[in-house]
Amino acid sequence: MDAAFTDHRIAAARQAWGLDSGVVVVAAGEPASIAGTDQHHPFHAHPDFSYLGGVGSPSAVLAIDLATAETAVFEPHPSRDDRVWHADERPAGRPLAELDDWVGSRSAGRVFELGATEEPATALRAALDELRVVKDAVELDAMRRAAAATAAGFAALTRAVEPGLTERQLRSVIEGGFGFHGGDRPAYASIVAGGPNAAVLHFSPSDRPVGDSEFLLVDAGARVDGYACDVTRTWVVGAASERHRNLWHVVRSAQQLAIERCVAGTEYRDIHLATARDMAAGLVEVGILRGDPSDLVMRGVMAVFFPHGVGHLIGLNVHDVAGYAPGRERTDVGGTRFLRTDRILDAGMVVTIEPGIYFIDALLDDDELRQHYAADIAWDEVARYRGIGGVRIEDTVHVTDGEPEVLSGAIPKTLEV
């Protein structure tokens, strides 16, 4: 990363922290061992470190002198034997063994810890999280490249998909496409779910073959330089039935309207509620719900079929930090209990928009819900849709001073594949 950008971020952080002395130390974190082996999980530097210091290596520490603005990165220097087994790269930072002396000569006893630490300076972290809400030019460039790699992976999957391939086989196709086209790694655990599995919100791909004329829901994204893209598409593999069309078009229409609402000055919570009303109106039209759409949303009826928020902030974290503006707390009004973001949108924010409709056995079989919403839900009609799974359509959206920029807009939205 260009040092000018990390210098700018550190300067902004120092101003937000409002401290004129002491040292902030930001730990990248340690490699995590895979239990019972001599291997390690892929390393992810703590986002605090990535934001202020760039891509971090295991055990690296960024130190910031708040009085002088001097910074230094410290990291382990490998031995000769280490370089035999691993890449023979000489660290750019100073030896980690020098960290204590460097801090001790500057801190006057005041040391604030961030990054991978058990006792972070909570006020400093909260201020840093707020800075991360609006993305700078380097971050947006990385997210656009992540979106391009994601689009390539989805294109590879749609070329490959056919009845009989398993969810795991399709996951290997899309993730291979991410890597071949510039992605560092998947941004999160890819969801590939066929048929009834599409009703599981965080489904882990299985060896189940995808059947002909059933939904295939894929929620996956690439990561580039630490920054994530998050996309979901749902298709029918083969020919779509009337039930497939009913659900898909309701979600697709609601998602497009929600994206258009992503303008600076808009309350994100209002986008969630408006999107839920749009989908409730669609389910009334197809005969699954009865009543006024706004009332169905506010009384929690729509949450039986849309049991998550319309999206979230995204950046170094897939579910990025500072989703709730200071002073705001979660409520359950209008099914917002699981809404991950509640703040006014501003230019430079990046959010996901991901409405969905699902037929989830755990909710549909709940006696309390069935009785409470007996007059609102056409349970006989619901029975016709049991086992169909669900539909989710999601894009990563950059809020600008004008029209929203759909970073993942190159990925087609089609009913059938």
C-alpha positions as CSV (number, residue, x, y, z in Angstrom):
1,M,0.0,0.0,0.0
2,D,1.2,3.5,-0.8
3,A,2.8,4.9,2.4
4,A,1.0,8.2,1.8
5,F,-2.3,6.5,2.5
6,T,-1.2,4.8,5.7
7,D,0.4,8.1,6.9
8,H,-2.9,9.8,6.2
9,R,-4.9,7.2,8.1
10,I,-2.5,7.4,11.1
11,A,-2.8,11.2,11.1
12,A,-6.6,10.9,11.1
13,A,-6.5,8.3,13.8
14,R,-4.2,10.5,16.0
15,Q,-6.6,13.4,15.6
16,A,-9.7,11.2,16.4
17,W,-7.9,9.8,19.5
18,G,-7.2,13.3,20.9
19,L,-4.1,12.2,22.8
20,D,-0.8,14.2,22.8
21,S,1.5,11.5,24.4
22,G,2.0,7.8,24.7
23,V,2.4,5.0,22.2
24,V,-0.2,3.0,20.4
25,V,0.9,-0.6,19.6
26,V,-1.1,-2.5,17.0
27,A,-0.5,-6.2,16.8
28,A,-1.2,-8.1,13.6
29,G,-1.8,-11.3,15.4
30,E,-0.3,-14.8,15.6
31,P,-0.7,-17.7,13.2
32,A,-3.4,-20.2,14.4
33,S,-2.4,-23.8,14.6
34,I,-4.5,-26.5,13.0
35,A,-5.2,-28.8,15.9
36,G,-3.3,-32.1,15.9
37,T,-1.0,-31.1,13.0
38,D,2.2,-29.1,12.4
39,Q,0.2,-26.8,10.0
40,H,-1.4,-23.4,10.4
41,H,-4.6,-21.8,9.2
42,P,-4.2,-19.1,6.5
43,F,-3.1,-15.9,8.3
44,H,-5.4,-12.9,8.5
45,A,-3.8,-9.8,10.0
46,H,-6.1,-8.0,12.5
47,P,-8.0,-5.3,10.6
48,D,-6.7,-2.6,13.0
49,F,-3.2,-3.4,11.7
50,S,-4.3,-3.7,8.1
51,Y,-6.0,-0.4,8.1
52,L,-3.1,1.6,9.7
53,G,-0.1,-0.4,8.5
54,G,-1.1,-2.3,5.3
55,V,-1.1,-6.1,4.8
56,G,0.5,-7.5,7.9
57,S,2.7,-10.6,8.5
58,P,2.4,-13.0,11.5
59,S,3.5,-11.5,14.8
60,A,4.1,-8.0,13.2
61,V,3.5,-4.9,15.4
62,L,2.9,-1.3,14.3
63,A,4.0,1.3,16.9
64,I,2.8,4.9,16.8
65,D,4.4,7.6,18.9
66,L,1.5,10.0,19.6
67,A,3.7,12.9,20.6
68,T,5.9,12.9,17.5
69,A,3.9,10.9,15.0
70,E,6.9,8.7,14.4
71,T,5.9,5.1,13.4
72,A,7.7,1.9,13.1
73,V,6.8,-1.7,12.1
74,F,8.4,-4.5,14.0
75,E,8.4,-8.1,12.9
76,P,10.2,-11.4,13.5
77,H,13.4,-11.8,11.5
78,P,13.7,-15.4,10.3
79,S,16.7,-17.6,11.0
80,R,18.7,-19.3,8.3
81,D,16.7,-22.5,8.9
82,D,13.4,-20.7,8.6
83,R,14.5,-19.4,5.2
84,V,15.3,-22.9,4.1
85,W,11.7,-24.1,4.6
86,H,9.9,-20.8,3.7
87,A,10.3,-18.0,1.3
88,D,13.7,-16.4,1.7
89,E,12.3,-12.9,2.2
90,R,14.0,-10.3,4.5
91,P,11.4,-8.4,6.5
92,A,11.1,-4.7,5.7
93,G,10.4,-3.9,9.4
94,R,12.7,-3.7,12.3
95,P,13.5,-6.8,14.5
96,L,10.6,-7.6,16.8
97,A,13.2,-7.8,19.7
98,E,13.6,-4.1,19.5
99,L,10.0,-3.2,20.2
100,D,10.1,-3.0,24.0
101,D,13.1,-0.6,23.9
102,W,11.5,1.6,21.3
103,V,8.2,1.8,23.2
104,G,9.9,2.3,26.6
105,S,12.0,5.3,25.3
106,R,8.8,7.1,24.2
107,S,5.8,6.1,26.1
108,A,6.3,7.8,29.5
109,G,4.4,4.8,30.8
110,R,1.3,5.2,28.6
111,V,0.9,2.4,26.1
112,F,-2.4,1.7,24.3
113,E,-3.0,-1.6,22.7
114,L,-5.0,-2.3,19.5
115,G,-5.2,-5.1,17.0
116,A,-4.9,-8.7,18.2
117,T,-4.8,-8.1,22.0
118,E,-6.9,-9.3,24.9
119,E,-7.2,-5.9,26.4
120,P,-7.7,-3.3,23.6
121,A,-8.1,0.4,24.3
122,T,-11.8,0.4,23.7
123,A,-12.2,4.1,23.2
124,L,-9.4,4.2,20.7
125,R,-10.7,1.2,18.8
126,A,-14.2,2.7,18.6
127,A,-12.8,5.9,17.1
128,L,-10.7,3.9,14.6
129,D,-13.8,1.9,13.7
130,E,-15.7,5.1,12.9
131,L,-12.8,6.2,10.6
132,R,-13.2,2.9,8.7
133,V,-16.8,3.5,7.9
134,V,-16.0,5.8,4.9
135,K,-13.6,4.2,2.4
136,D,-10.7,6.1,0.9
137,A,-9.5,5.8,-2.7
138,V,-7.1,2.9,-2.0
139,E,-9.8,0.9,-0.3
140,L,-12.3,1.5,-3.1
141,D,-9.7,0.4,-5.6
142,A,-9.2,-2.9,-3.7
143,M,-12.9,-3.4,-3.5
144,R,-13.4,-2.9,-7.2
145,R,-10.7,-5.4,-7.9
146,A,-12.3,-7.8,-5.5
147,A,-15.6,-7.3,-7.3
148,A,-13.9,-8.1,-10.7
149,A,-12.4,-11.3,-9.3
150,T,-15.8,-12.2,-7.9
151,A,-17.5,-11.6,-11.2
152,A,-15.0,-13.9,-12.9
153,G,-15.7,-16.6,-10.4
154,F,-19.5,-16.4,-10.9
155,A,-19.0,-16.5,-14.6
156,A,-17.0,-19.6,-14.3
157,L,-19.7,-21.2,-12.1
158,T,-22.5,-20.4,-14.5
159,R,-20.6,-21.9,-17.4
160,A,-20.0,-25.1,-15.4
161,V,-23.3,-25.7,-13.6
162,E,-25.5,-28.5,-14.6
163,P,-27.7,-31.0,-12.8
164,G,-25.8,-33.7,-11.0
165,L,-22.8,-31.6,-9.9
166,T,-22.5,-31.4,-6.2
167,E,-22.5,-28.2,-4.1
168,R,-18.8,-28.9,-3.2
169,Q,-17.8,-29.3,-6.8
170,L,-19.5,-26.0,-7.7
171,R,-17.7,-24.3,-4.7
172,S,-14.4,-25.4,-6.1
173,V,-15.3,-23.9,-9.5
174,I,-16.2,-20.5,-8.2
175,E,-13.4,-20.2,-5.7
176,G,-10.9,-21.3,-8.4
177,G,-12.3,-18.5,-10.6
178,F,-11.7,-16.0,-7.8
179,G,-8.0,-17.0,-7.5
180,F,-7.4,-17.3,-11.3
181,H,-8.6,-13.7,-11.8
182,G,-6.8,-11.9,-9.0
183,G,-8.5,-12.8,-5.8
184,D,-6.2,-13.5,-2.8
185,R,-8.6,-15.9,-1.3
186,P,-12.4,-16.2,-0.6
187,A,-13.6,-13.4,1.5
188,Y,-15.7,-15.7,3.7
189,A,-16.9,-19.3,3.7
190,S,-18.7,-19.7,0.4
191,I,-22.4,-20.8,0.5
192,V,-23.5,-23.1,-2.3
193,A,-26.9,-24.5,-1.6
194,G,-29.2,-26.4,-3.9
195,G,-33.0,-27.0,-3.4
196,P,-34.1,-27.2,0.2
197,N,-30.5,-26.3,1.4
198,A,-31.1,-22.8,0.0
199,A,-33.4,-22.2,3.0
200,V,-30.3,-22.4,5.4
201,L,-28.9,-18.9,5.7
202,H,-25.3,-19.9,6.3
203,F,-25.2,-23.3,4.6
204,S,-21.9,-25.1,4.2
205,P,-21.7,-26.9,0.8
206,S,-22.3,-30.7,1.0
207,D,-21.9,-33.6,-1.4
208,R,-25.5,-33.3,-2.4
209,P,-26.0,-33.1,-6.2
210,V,-27.9,-30.1,-7.5
211,G,-31.1,-31.3,-9.1
212,D,-32.8,-30.3,-12.3
213,S,-35.5,-27.6,-11.9
214,E,-34.5,-26.5,-8.4
215,F,-33.0,-23.4,-6.9
216,L,-29.3,-23.0,-6.6
217,L,-28.3,-20.2,-4.2
218,V,-24.6,-19.1,-4.2
219,D,-23.3,-16.5,-1.7
220,A,-19.6,-16.0,-2.3
221,G,-17.0,-13.3,-2.8
222,A,-13.3,-12.7,-3.4
223,R,-10.9,-10.8,-1.2
224,V,-8.2,-8.6,-2.6
225,D,-5.5,-6.8,-0.4
226,G,-7.7,-7.7,2.6
227,Y,-10.9,-6.1,1.2
228,A,-14.0,-8.2,0.6
229,C,-16.7,-8.4,-2.0
230,D,-20.0,-10.1,-1.0
231,V,-22.5,-11.3,-3.7
232,T,-25.4,-13.7,-3.8
233,R,-27.2,-15.0,-6.9
234,T,-30.0,-17.5,-7.0
235,W,-31.0,-19.3,-10.2
236,V,-33.1,-22.3,-11.2
237,V,-31.0,-25.0,-12.7
238,G,-33.0,-25.9,-15.8
239,A,-36.6,-24.8,-16.2
240,A,-38.3,-22.6,-13.6
241,S,-41.8,-23.4,-12.2
242,E,-44.5,-20.9,-11.4
243,R,-43.5,-21.1,-7.7
244,H,-39.8,-20.4,-8.6
245,R,-40.8,-17.4,-10.7
246,N,-43.1,-16.0,-8.1
247,L,-40.4,-15.9,-5.4
248,W,-37.5,-14.9,-7.6
249,H,-39.3,-11.9,-9.2
250,V,-40.5,-10.6,-5.8
251,V,-36.9,-10.6,-4.4
252,R,-35.3,-9.3,-7.6
253,S,-37.7,-6.3,-7.8
254,A,-37.3,-5.5,-4.1
255,Q,-33.5,-5.7,-4.4
256,Q,-33.4,-3.3,-7.3
257,L,-35.5,-0.8,-5.4
258,A,-33.4,-1.1,-2.4
259,I,-30.2,-0.4,-4.3
260,E,-31.8,2.7,-5.7
261,R,-32.4,3.9,-2.2
262,C,-28.7,3.8,-1.3
263,V,-28.1,7.5,-1.5
264,A,-26.3,9.7,1.0
265,G,-28.5,11.0,3.8
266,T,-30.8,7.9,3.8
267,E,-31.3,5.9,7.0
268,Y,-30.2,2.3,6.3
269,R,-32.9,1.1,8.7
270,D,-35.5,2.7,6.4
271,I,-34.1,0.8,3.4
272,H,-34.6,-2.4,5.4
273,L,-38.2,-1.6,6.3
274,A,-39.1,-0.4,2.8
275,T,-37.6,-3.6,1.3
276,A,-39.4,-5.8,3.7
277,R,-42.7,-4.0,2.7
278,D,-41.9,-4.5,-1.0
279,M,-41.5,-8.2,-0.5
280,A,-44.5,-8.5,1.8
281,A,-46.6,-6.8,-1.0
282,G,-45.2,-9.4,-3.4
283,L,-46.1,-12.3,-1.1
284,V,-49.6,-10.9,-0.6
285,E,-50.0,-10.8,-4.4
286,V,-49.0,-14.4,-4.8
287,G,-51.3,-15.5,-2.0
288,I,-48.8,-16.4,0.8
289,L,-49.6,-13.5,3.0
290,R,-52.8,-11.6,3.8
291,G,-53.2,-8.0,4.9
292,D,-51.5,-4.6,4.6
293,P,-47.8,-5.0,3.7
294,S,-46.7,-2.3,6.2
295,D,-48.7,-3.8,9.0
296,L,-47.3,-7.3,8.1
297,V,-43.8,-5.9,8.4
298,M,-44.3,-4.0,11.7
299,R,-46.0,-6.9,13.4
300,G,-43.2,-9.3,12.5
301,V,-45.1,-11.4,10.0
302,M,-42.7,-10.8,7.2
303,A,-39.8,-11.8,9.4
304,V,-41.0,-15.4,9.2
305,F,-39.9,-15.4,5.5
306,F,-37.2,-12.7,5.7
307,P,-35.5,-13.4,9.0
308,H,-32.3,-11.2,8.5
309,G,-31.4,-7.7,7.8
310,V,-31.2,-6.2,4.3
311,G,-27.4,-6.0,4.5
312,H,-24.4,-4.6,6.3
313,L,-21.3,-2.5,6.0
314,I,-18.4,-4.2,4.2
315,G,-14.7,-3.6,3.9
316,L,-11.7,-5.2,5.7
317,N,-14.4,-7.2,7.5
318,V,-17.2,-8.8,5.5
319,H,-19.5,-7.7,8.2
320,D,-17.6,-4.5,8.8
321,V,-17.2,-2.6,12.1
322,A,-19.3,0.3,13.3
323,G,-22.5,-0.9,11.8
324,Y,-24.5,0.9,14.5
325,A,-24.0,4.6,14.8
326,P,-22.9,5.7,18.4
327,G,-25.9,5.7,20.7
328,R,-28.1,3.4,18.6
329,E,-29.1,0.0,19.9
330,R,-30.8,-3.0,18.4
331,T,-34.6,-3.3,18.5
332,D,-37.1,-5.9,17.1
333,V,-39.3,-3.3,15.4
334,G,-40.3,-4.5,11.9
335,G,-38.1,-7.6,12.2
336,T,-34.9,-5.6,12.7
337,R,-33.4,-7.8,15.4
338,F,-30.7,-9.1,13.1
339,L,-30.1,-5.9,11.2
340,R,-26.3,-5.4,11.2
341,T,-26.3,-1.7,10.2
342,D,-28.3,1.2,11.6
343,R,-26.8,4.5,10.6
344,I,-27.3,7.3,8.1
345,L,-25.6,6.5,4.8
346,D,-22.8,8.8,3.7
347,A,-20.8,9.1,0.5
348,G,-17.9,6.7,0.6
349,M,-19.7,4.0,2.6
350,V,-19.9,0.5,1.1
351,V,-22.9,-1.7,2.0
352,T,-24.5,-4.9,0.9
353,I,-28.1,-5.1,-0.3
354,E,-29.4,-8.7,0.1
355,P,-33.1,-9.2,0.5
356,G,-34.3,-12.8,0.6
357,I,-37.4,-15.0,1.0
358,Y,-37.0,-18.4,2.5
359,F,-39.2,-21.4,3.6
360,I,-37.4,-22.4,6.8
361,D,-38.7,-25.5,8.6
362,A,-37.6,-24.2,12.0
363,L,-39.9,-21.2,11.6
364,L,-42.7,-22.8,9.7
365,D,-43.1,-25.6,12.2
366,D,-43.1,-23.4,15.2
367,D,-46.6,-23.8,16.8
368,E,-46.5,-20.4,18.5
369,L,-45.8,-18.6,15.2
370,R,-48.5,-20.6,13.4
371,Q,-51.1,-19.7,15.9
372,H,-50.0,-16.1,16.3
373,Y,-50.1,-15.5,12.6
374,A,-53.0,-17.8,11.7
375,A,-54.9,-15.0,10.0
376,D,-51.9,-13.4,8.3
377,I,-50.2,-16.4,6.6
378,A,-52.0,-18.7,4.2
379,W,-50.5,-21.8,5.7
380,D,-52.1,-24.1,3.0
381,E,-50.4,-22.0,0.3
382,V,-47.1,-22.1,2.3
383,A,-47.3,-25.9,2.2
384,R,-47.0,-25.8,-1.6
385,Y,-43.7,-24.1,-1.2
386,R,-42.2,-26.3,1.5
387,G,-38.9,-27.8,0.3
388,I,-38.3,-25.2,-2.4
389,G,-35.5,-23.5,-0.3
390,G,-35.2,-19.8,-0.7
391,V,-34.1,-16.9,-2.8
392,R,-31.5,-14.3,-1.9
393,I,-30.0,-11.7,-4.3
394,E,-27.1,-9.5,-3.1
395,D,-24.8,-6.9,-4.4
396,T,-22.0,-4.8,-2.9
397,V,-22.9,-1.1,-3.3
398,H,-20.7,2.0,-3.0
399,V,-22.7,5.0,-1.8
400,T,-21.7,8.2,-3.7
401,D,-22.7,11.8,-3.9
402,G,-25.0,10.8,-6.8
403,E,-26.2,7.4,-8.1
404,P,-25.0,4.4,-6.1
405,E,-22.1,2.5,-7.7
406,V,-22.9,-1.3,-7.8
407,L,-19.5,-2.7,-7.5
408,S,-20.7,-6.2,-8.3
409,G,-23.1,-5.0,-11.1
410,A,-21.2,-6.9,-13.8
411,I,-22.6,-10.2,-12.4
412,P,-25.9,-11.0,-14.3
413,K,-29.1,-11.6,-12.4
414,T,-31.0,-14.3,-14.3
415,L,-33.8,-16.6,-13.2
416,E,-32.5,-19.7,-15.0
417,V,-29.0,-21.1,-15.6
